[in-house]
């Protein structure tokens, strides 16, 4: 993960990996983490945390 910390904050990557752990079949690549980072960059850390928690509680599949 440290190779792309300059592109993506370690906190964001950790949060996304934590989200993925709620979906056992999910596999995240570094490129996918970068894409999610760009797509979700307008959200605050609190909003991201809330969204990830909700996705784990209510989702059947990893968000795409």
N, C-alpha and C positions, 0 to 999 in steps of 0.2 A: 504493500500500500504506500510506502514511503516514496516510491518513484514518482508518484503523481500528486503528492501533497501540495505542490506549488499550484496545480490546477484546481484541486478540490481540497477543502479543509478536512483535516483529519476527523473533526467532530461530525461533519456531514457524512463522510464515508463510513464512519463507525455507526451512525444512526441508520444509514441505508443497509448496512450489513446486518444490523440488529433486526431491521424489518424483514430482511430476507430469511433470517433464522426462523421466523414465524411461519414460513412457507417452505417446508422441507424439500420440495422439488425445485425451488428457485435456485438459479445459478447466476451470479453477477460477475461480469467481466469489468476490468478497469474502464473500458470504453463506455459501458453502460452506466457506470457510476458517474462518469463525466457528463454524459447526456442528461441524466437525472439532475445533476447539479445545475446545469444551464437551465433546464426546464423549470426547476423549482427555486431558482435564485431570488425571486421576488418575495418568497415567504420568509417570515422571521423564524428563528430557531424554535420558538414556542409553537408556531403554527405547524412547522414540520414535525415536531414531536407529537402533536395532537393528531395530525393526519396519519402518521405511521401507526400510532396506537389504534386509531379507528380502523385502518386497513387490516391490521392483524385481528381485531375483534370481529369485523363484519365481512371481510373478504374471503372468498373461496380460493382465489388464485393471487399470485403476486401481481401488484398493480402494473399495468402497462399503458 
